[in-house]
Amino acid sequence: MTAHPDGAVPIGSSWACDTDNGVANVSQRYQSELDRKSVLSFYRAAAKADGWQLDGKDPSSVPSAGSTLSGVVECFRKEIDSATVYLKVWFLSDFTLSDDPKVQESDDDYGLDASGSHDGTAGC
């Protein structure tokens, strides 16, 4: 969660453990002037070097119109302590719902989410 390309600046993190379904989640958000292709290239190489595998499932793609249900662009998986953990890369710009100039979210923001559970309910 701390590995990031040069020029990416951490701007927020969170973690949670849902006791109802046993899913643990950690998130890190970054701001970067790198384009999407460069960010994804960095994380593909970093994930592979750390033993993560590209998940064979095709995460929800970002629709050209309508609401985005999942902004996951890339998903990796790895076994950690007998649990499958998923690492997701997403971009804030995929959640833009309006052309309203009052919306102050940066298109340069992206995030990483990692989630896992021992009962297999975590995923992309």
N, C-alpha and C positions, 0 to 999 in steps of 0.2 A: 504494500500500500504506500510505501514511502519512495519507491523507485519512480522517477519521473524524468522526462526529457529536460535537457538544459533549457532554461528560459521559462519553464512551467513553475508557477508559484502556488504553493498550497494556500487555499483560502477558506477551508472549513473541513471538519471531520465529524463523524458521529458513529455511535455503535449502539446496538440493542440486542437483547435476547428475549424472544417471545416465548414465555413459559407455556403458553397454550399449545403451540405447535412445535416447540423445541428448536426453532430456527435462530441461529446467531447471525448477526449482520454487522458489518463494519463498512463505512463509506469514507471516501476522501474526495474532495472537490479541488480542482486546479483551475487556474487561469493561465492561458498561454497564447502567444501570437502564432504558434505553429498551425499549419493547416491540418485538417482531419487525417489526411493520408500519412503525414509525418508522425502524428500522435499514435495512430494505429500501428505503424511500422515499428515504433519504439516498443510498444507494449507486446507486440507479437514476438519480437526478439527477446525482450526481458522475460516474458512468461515462459518461452521455450527454454531459456537458459536456467530457469528456476524449476523446471520439471512440470510445468503446466502444459496441458494439451488443449488444442482448439476443440471446443465441444462440437460434436457432429451435428447437433441440432441447429436449425436455422432460426435464430432469434427473430422476434417480430420485427419486420422491416418498418421503416418510417414511411407512412402514407404520404402521397403528394397532396392530399386534401383530407380534412377531417381531423379527428383527435388522435393523438399518439397514446397508445395504451402502454407500450414499452419502448423506451428509447435505447435499448441495448443494441449496440452496433456489433460488438464482438464479445464472445463468451468463451472462457477457458475453464477447464476443470482439473482437479488434482485431489488425490486421496491424502487426507491429513487426519491422523489419529482415528483411523477406521471410518471416517466420514468423507463423503464426496463434497468438496467445497467448490463453489463456482465463483469465478472472477469475471465481472462484467465491466465493459467500457461503454460509456454513453456520453452524449453531447447535449448540452443545454439547448442549443439552437433547434434540436429536433422537437422540443416541447413548445416552441413559439406558437401561440394560438391567435395572435393578433399582430397587425401592423401598427398598432397604437404606439406612437413615439414615447408615451409615458411609461412604457414597460422598460425598466432599467436593467434587466438581465443582460449579461454580455454573451454574445455569440461565441466568444473565445473560451468560455467555461466548458470543462468536461469533468467527468467524474469516474471513479472506480468504486464498485460495490463488490464485496465478497460476502457470500452467505453459505452456510452449511448446516446440516443437521444429521444426527445419527439415524433417523428414521427415513431419510431419503426425500423429505418434503421440500428441501431447498432446490433451487434450479435457476435457470435463466428465464 
